[in-house]
């Protein structure tokens, strides 16, 4: 098969959550274990960091990978979903897996695919583990897809586990309370393996603390160990001053991921680096600073308060749930602009109303949809939005919507594209 034929096979032959939703999920680790057994258990041959969370896990994953790479470690990075290219999911030192490797792996494992009918995600997890093991990475940063306990990635024993945030998302799959969602995501906590907690509300945090205690896992709460005392923007970078517990001096970190919500993610990264250092990983302050300052450039992360165009400013952000929209609104409060235009599209199986009720009524809306079966039709989104006094017109394509917004926007206006990872992925830069 050619690379394109291989990708078509993977996308069409295998159930894919990003396209069809919950029907693609396999609520068991059996397929992943079977795939790993067939591949001679590559997951046991690599050192890993495991990251779960409702929001923030993508940013934390990429920042950590950049720091580890700056420290001289050959670093694998597995994330999902991809925005434009399937190979974005699997990287080593910022370079995507090659097309040839994708083709060879798929052909090698095709008989097993036909036998056990795994999901798309299960295959990509196995591909990542196999690639990282064969390339002999020093460490791999592994992001969960959904949840944690039954996530396909949850066959590893990491150096450290991380849970970034707990919020309202995928409640039909993970539970209808934050405590239930926390219990699912806390399923990545392993016996005697340290776990870092990000900015998590009390009820969910108590669940995770109890799970960590049960597993005799040292539990580190990032915002108790570190505090962001000041922040500013400089040349499209976020500059954050951080104080550490029991220390009087401050460190100033510059991030090339400019969203102010990265302050919390930064603290999670710092707590994780501290845990790694205690385990013998060699990371200096200079390497830490350098990795954080170049995370976007080093790893190729996109869609996090990303400036796509100036005069007017066009910002893309993958915020798509209630918690994500809350932090996005905090961002808008500190931005300077004359009028805001919001290009938005959502998927039908999300809590759309919870997001819409948060969105500003003084914005001009451009309702659209991503080109996936799960997408909520733009007309249906417009109808739902009108119940919250959000006014605008519908467009069949995100790029058409952006171009119309540009025509209506003044030079000091802001155009924000948000609501779905898949919508941001379809933007043509």
TADAZI-V996500 format. One record per helix or strand of 3 or more residues. SS is the DSSP state (H for helix, E for strand). FROM is the first residue (numbers start at 1). TO is the last residue. If there is no record, write none. Layout:
ss=SS from=FROM to=TO
ss=SS from=FROM to=TO
//
This chain:
ss=H from=3 to=13
ss=H from=17 to=24
ss=H from=30 to=38
ss=H from=42 to=44
ss=E from=48 to=52
ss=H from=57 to=70
ss=E from=75 to=78
ss=H from=86 to=89
ss=E from=90 to=92
ss=H from=99 to=116
ss=H from=120 to=134
ss=E from=139 to=143
ss=E from=160 to=163
ss=H from=171 to=174
ss=H from=178 to=188
ss=E from=195 to=197
ss=H from=202 to=214
ss=E from=219 to=221
ss=H from=222 to=225
ss=E from=226 to=234
ss=E from=237 to=244
ss=E from=250 to=255
ss=H from=262 to=278
ss=H from=285 to=293
ss=H from=295 to=299
ss=E from=306 to=309
ss=E from=313 to=316
ss=H from=322 to=334
ss=E from=340 to=344
ss=H from=352 to=356
ss=E from=364 to=367
ss=H from=378 to=386
ss=E from=392 to=394
ss=H from=398 to=408
ss=E from=414 to=418
ss=H from=421 to=425
//
